[in-house]
Amino acid sequence: MEILIPLLILFPFAVAAVLVFLRKQKVRDIVMYTGSVLVMVLAGLVLFFWIQNGCTPIELFVNTHLVDSLMLAVEFFLMGLVAALCGRRHKYLIVLLSVTQTLLLAWLELFGPALPEMAHIRIDRLSILMCLIVAVIGGLICLYAVGYMRGYHHHHKEFRDRRPFFFAMLFVFLGAMFGLVLSENLLWIDFFWEITSICSFLLIGYTQTEEAIHNSLRALWMNLLGGLGFAVAITYSALSLSTVSLQAVVSQGAVIPVALLAFAGLTKSAQFPFSQWLLGAMVAPTPTSALLHSATMVKAGVYMLLRLSPALNDTLTGQMVALIGGFTFFAASLLAISQSDGKKVLAYSTISNLGLITACAGVGMHETVWAAIFLLIFHAVSKSMLFQDVGAVENALGSRDIEDMQALMLRLPRLASIMVIGIAGMFLAPFGMLISKWAALKAFVDADNVLLVLLLAFGSATTMFYWTKWLGRILSISRVRMAHDVTKPNEWVSLYAHAVFMVLLCATFPLLSGWVVDPMLTEMFSVSVQVLSTDNMLLMIIMLCCIFLLPSCSYLFTRNLSHRYVISYMGGANAGDNNHFVDSLGEKKELQISNWYMTDLFGEKRLLHPCIIISAAGLAVMLCIILVGGAV
């Protein structure tokens, strides 16, 4: 493990260093394929040796003075990079945020109090789970990116081709996430935390358009604001608690550092009022969206909140986190109704589901964290698959608008089938997202939290509304222009792998609960509670089998029947086909059917800014009360 863990963290950085200088496409593609597969293999080896060790927590690397010095040097380099890029655009607030937190932590490391020796790496069940998500989902996204970016620059010749830089940043992201989830020392976690912030800034601004640059700068200042809270939390813990161990801070339940770390987690996980940075990430190529939304950036935020969850139960900080998460879940679901852009629907859905995970972590009960972990797993697979699928559909149709996906099952059946699996995984029974929401609802009821129950109930109903509209559009039958599938073989590898993972996760739900999640919660809370009974889980498996069995039986019984083209009934106004009707003046007109997006009720112009203001005011008031109360 002492060799394997550094290799897992450093290998993606080494691949990134090689990719930056590769200009030959064939060689670069080979490096991408090899690097992606080896990242998964390394994570698998970590899992294997951890199981061999008895699945018990492992702590490593106590004396790390040389590594600490190198990390400090890299932090100053990153500070200079941010200052140079942002100062050139007169974004002095961003420069101030970066300089302040870097100098604060540099002072602590160089002139701060001597702290007791501690392990800097901790391998437990949650960190292993996160490593597997990052390696498998992130590795598949890297495989997908090779073919997608080739088609992307074929269709978007107006953008400068910077694929070596783009691919390198993907691997830097993976390395930073491995370091983040495996670190126990808060200084190390903060180091990798800031790398993810800067990577997202560079990837969002990839096309270098004014919109992309504006959105990337917004993402940077919001995440650096959370990073400043992280730095203050570390400094307070070192000066007042004489520790920079995450486990120690959580076990002591220290109010101020827990509140500041939770604030950093809220910014990174794109909770209101910080959601706009994730929405702005849609200007980047699809692999960026898939990576940010599924395996990296936002998962770093909810990972931190899950780590803090034992210290959040029945506290004012926990109430703050739970209310912000619940409000985000409900508000983002409403806003998603008004969107017809497929990637934007996915973005709001991501924010909404992250809000529910955040609310579960804020409540901090055994049952809510059980739901949060399952939500995290299923969301990672579903969102990565859906973003990649929408990107492939956009390359084929020239549009990612849901209205342009009419009869997609006829036009692009393979892509449509994968999209149906992804959408079903987000809101239909017995797929894991819905079961996890049910468990969260039960836990909120048991906790007598009426507000969270209402937010979850109405937010879930709203979720069903926008997913059903999209699903209906894909499965509708009409005479439309056929499309040519331009999806590359490596993209299909990633898409098929995601679809298989989604089905397997649903089929093995009881095993995941009994072998993975329940022991993880026992490790976190030192108590074992069965959230779902065995009978309920078996019922879910039977429902899943029926989903695949019924269409197969239907096909067997109807395959030899004659097919007849049926004209739709339109009150006597049908013009003889399903594409035209006769109006009240007797004129023949083309029939157009579209979804209702209710922009006047739930559009961004009506809801987005009020939601930001309400959440910002509530967060500021509660955070001030917590910090003042903790100081007193």
Secondary structure, 3 states (H helix, E strand, C coil): CCCHHHHHHHHHHHHHHHHCCCCCHHHHHHHHHHHHHHHHHHHHHHHHHHHHCCCCCEEECCCCHHHHHHHHHHHHHHHHHHHHHHHCCCCHHHHHHHHHHHHHHHHHHHHCCCCCCCCCEEECHHHHHHHHHHHHHHHHHHHHHHHHHHHHHHHCCCCCCCHHHHHHHHHHHHHHHHHHHHECEHHHHHHHHHHHHHHHHHHHCCCCCHHHHHHHHHHHHHHHHHHHHHHHHHHHHHHHHCCCEHHHHHHHCCHHHHHHHHHHHHHHCCCCCCCHHHHHHHHCCHHHHHHHHHCCHHHHHHHHHHHHHHHHCCCHHHHHHHHHHHHHHHHHHHHHHCCCEHHHHHHHHHHHHHHHHHHHHHHCCHHHHHHHHHHHHHHHHHHHHHHHHHHHHHHHHCCCEHHHHCCHHHHCHHHHHHHHHHHHHHHCCCCHHHHHHHHHHHHHHHCCCHHHHHHHHHHHHHHHHHHHHHHHHHHCCCCCCCCCCCCCHHHHHHHHHHHHHHHHHHHCHHHHHHHHHHHHHHHHHCCCCCCCCHHHHHHHHHHHHHHHHHHHHHHHHHCCCCCCCCCCCCCCCECCCCCEEECCCCCEEECCCCCCCCHHHHCHHHHHHHHHHHHHHHHHHHHHHHHHHHHC
